[in-house]
Amino acid sequence: RYRPALKAAFAQAVSALAGRERNVLRLQLIEGLPAEQIGAVYGVHRVSVARWLGQLRQRLLAETRRALRASLSLSPQELEELS
């Protein structure tokens, strides 16, 4: 029932990311590169990449929830009930 709205909210969240952030996600999720190899691409340690990925996940979740809540006109409690 909410799949189209969720898909649109997630797409909006991804499009709000900076180019490097989208690329890091692509390298991990689509290309399947481990943090060590992504770190080599950017000249940073794998721990930095892991930190980036954790921050990106948090931002994507928060922005997706914000966009979903706005598009469906939900209260915070109603959004929690969808989870």
Secondary structure in CASP SS format (residue, H / E / C, confidence):
PFRMAT SS
TARGET T0000
AUTHOR 0000-0000-0000
METHOD secondary structure of the structure
MODEL  1
R C 1.00
Y C 1.00
R H 1.00
P H 1.00
A H 1.00
L H 1.00
K H 1.00
A H 1.00
A H 1.00
F H 1.00
A H 1.00
Q H 1.00
A H 1.00
V H 1.00
S H 1.00
A C 1.00
L C 1.00
A C 1.00
G H 1.00
R H 1.00
E H 1.00
R H 1.00
N H 1.00
V H 1.00
L H 1.00
R H 1.00
L H 1.00
Q H 1.00
L H 1.00
I C 1.00
E C 1.00
G C 1.00
L C 1.00
P C 1.00
A H 1.00
E H 1.00
Q H 1.00
I H 1.00
G H 1.00
A H 1.00
V H 1.00
Y H 1.00
G C 1.00
V C 1.00
H C 1.00
R H 1.00
V H 1.00
S H 1.00
V H 1.00
A H 1.00
R H 1.00
W H 1.00
L H 1.00
G H 1.00
Q H 1.00
L H 1.00
R H 1.00
Q H 1.00
R H 1.00
L H 1.00
L H 1.00
A H 1.00
E H 1.00
T H 1.00
R H 1.00
R H 1.00
A H 1.00
L H 1.00
R H 1.00
A H 1.00
S H 1.00
L H 1.00
S C 1.00
L C 1.00
S C 1.00
P H 1.00
Q H 1.00
E H 1.00
L H 1.00
E H 1.00
E H 1.00
L H 1.00
S C 1.00
END
